[in-house]
Amino acid sequence: MEDNYVRTVHGGLGEAKTPANYAASLRAQEEAKKAGFDQVLWLDAVERKYVEEVGTMNIFFKIKGELVTPKLNGSILDGITRRSVIELAKTWGIGVSERVISIDEVYYASERGELEEVFGSGTAAVISPVGQLVWKGRKIVINENKVGEFTQKLFNYITDLQNGNVADQFGWIDKVTAL
C-alpha cells in the first residue's frame, strides 16, 4: 500500500488512458520494487484509506463469493478489461459490487476468512493474481498465495477469446481484414 505518494485525484487524469495517468506512479513503483514488492496498491488521494487501483490495473476482491471493485469516481480508469470482468462475472452468476472499499475492510475480510481472491485487470496484464498485501507492517496472504479458481477462469476465458479459441458471445471482437 502506498502512503507517501498519490497516483491521481478526482479531477486529474486517473480516469483517462494517457501516459500522464501513470507518470505519477513511477517513483512509488520504484520504491516498492526496492522493498521486494511487485506492485503498488493505490489508496485514494484525499483520505488515503479507500482502495483505487493496483499498479496500472483495476483491482478486484472476491469476498464471500461476491466480486467487489472500486466504483468509478473520476480517478479510476474505466478499463475495457474491467468492464469485461464485470460482465463475465455477472454472466457466470457471481454477484458484482462496484463501490468504495476501504483497506481496513479488505484486512477485516481476510481476518474473518472471507477474502477469497484478489486480482488486477488491465489491457496488457489481462488478469494478474495478487498473492499478498502488506500495509503498515501488516501482511495478509490471499488464497495461500495461489491463483484462485475464479481468477484463473477469467484469465483462461479472456485469453482464449483473444486467441479465437472460444466463441464471442458478447460481440466484443471486431474482425479486421487487410485491404
N, C-alpha and C positions, 0 to 999 in steps of 0.2 A: 504494500500500500504506500502511496506517495503522500507524505505530509509536508514536504518542503516546497514543492512546485505544483503548479496547476497547468493542465493541458489546454483548457479553454474555459470560457464563462459564457453564460447566456448573453446573446447579442454579439458574440465573437464568431469565429469561423468553425467551431466544433461540429456544426451540423452540415458543413459543406465538404465535398470531396476535393480539397485543394492541398497543394504541398504545405501551405502555411498552417493547415489544420494540424499537421504532425510536427512541425518545426519546434514548437514549444515543448514537445515531449522528449526531445533528443538528449538533453542533459540528464534528466531523471533516468532515462533508459540506460545511459552510460554508467551512471552510479549504481543502478540495480544490477547490471552485469558484473561490475567490480565486486559487489556484495554476494554474488553467486546466484542471482535470480534471473530467470528468463524474460520476464515481462514486468510491467508496472501496472498495478490495478489503480485506476484513477478514481478519486473521490471528487465530489462537487467542489467548485472553487470558492463557494461562499461559506457554507457550514463545515465543509470537509468531513462529512460523515455519510453522505449518500453515494452509492456506487454509480459510476457512469460508464466507463469503458475499461478494457484491458489492452494495454499497448495501443495498437491502432485498430482494435477489433471491438465489436459489440460483445457484451458479456451476458451469459445466461446461467441461471442457477436452477437446478431441479430440486425442489423442496417438497417433501411429502407428495410426490407424484405430479406436482404442478411445475410448469416451466415459468420462471419469473425472470423478467428482463426490465432494466430501467426504461421508463416511458420517455419518449422523445420530449425534450424540454428546451430546445434551442441550442444546446451544447453537445448533443449526442447525434452522431451520424445515422441517418435513416438508410442503412445499407441494404442493398438488394439481397445479400445473403441473410441478413437479419430477417427481412420480410419472408424469405423462403423458409427459414427455420420455423417461424411463427405459423406459416400456412401449413407446412408439413406436420408440425405437432398437432395442430387442430384437426387435420385430416386423419391422423393416426389416433385420435381420441385422447390426446394429452391436453389438459387444461393449460391455458396460457394467460399470464397476468403481466400486463405492461404497467408498471407502477414504480414509485420511488421505493428503493430498498436500501436500508442503512447497512453499513458494515457490521454494526452491532447485531442486527437481525441475522446476518449470514453466520456470524460466530455463534449466536444463540441456537440457530438451527443445527449447526454442527454439534454443539454440546448436547443437544437433545437427540442426536442420531437421525435428524430429519433432512440433512443436507446430503443428497444422493449423488449429484453430479454437478460439475461446473465446467463450462467451456466458452471459448470465444468463437466468434464467427466473423469472417471477412472475405473479401474478394480473393486475395492470394492465399490466405490461411485456410479457407473453406471452413473447417471445423477443427478447433485446436483444444484438446482437453487440458484442464487445469488440475494438477495433482496436489498442490499445496498452496496455502495462503499464509503469509506472515504479516502481521500488523502489530506494531508496538510491542515486539518481542513475543507475541502470541502466535504460535504456529498451529494450523489445522491441516490435517491430511484428508483429502477427499477420496472416497471410494478406495481406500487402501493404496492410493497413488496409482490406480489402474484406470484405464479408459472405461467409462461407463457404457452400459449396453445401449442406452438411448443416444449417447454421443456418437458411438460407433455406427449405429444405424443411420443417423443423419449424414455422417461423413460418407458412408458407403453409397447411400442413395444419391446424394448430390454429385459425387464424383462419377457414379455410374451414369447419371443423367448427362453430365458434361461430356462423357465419352461415348454417348449414344448407346449405352448398354441396357437402358430401360426406356420404356415409352414415356413421352412427355404428356402427362395427363393434365397439366396446368396451363399449357400454352406459353411456357417460359422461353422456349428455344425458337429462335428465328433462323431459318436456313439461309445461308449466304452463298451465292453462286458467283463464280468468276465470270467476268464479262467476255 
